Amino acid sequence: YLGGGSQIFGGEDARVDGELVGPVLLGRKASVAAGAVVERSILGDGVVVEAGASVLNSVILDNSVVSEGATVDSSIVGAGALIGRGATLRDATIIGFNEEIAADAVLDGARVPA
C-alpha cells in the first residue's frame, strides 16, 4: 500500500507487501512485510522489515532485520544489525554494524556499542 504523498526510489527486486508513506528509498532486494509500515526512511540493500514493524524517519543500512513488532523511530541502524521482536529504538539511537538488540528492549538516544 502506498500512503498519501508516497515517493518510492530505487527498490530493484524489492518486495513490498506493507505500507510505504512519504519519500522512501528502497535498496535492492529490500523487503517490507504485510502489516509493516515504512515512513520517510531509507532501507539499504537486503533489509527486511517484518510484519507489524514500523520504521519512521530512520536509516536502516544493508542486510539488517527489523523483527516483528519492532519500532525504529528517528534512528540509524548499522549494516547487518538485528533489531529484536518488539524492540523500540527512538530519539536518535544509533546501532553499530552487526549488533543485536534484544527482544522488547527500549533504547532512547542510545549508542550501541556504547
Secondary structure, DSSP 8 states (H G I E B T S, - for coil): -B-TT-EEEE-TT-EE-SEEESEEEE-TT-EE-TT-EEES-EE-TT-EE-TT-EEES-EE-TT-EE-TT-EEES-EE-TT-EE-TT-EEESS-EE-TT-EE-TT-EEES-EE--
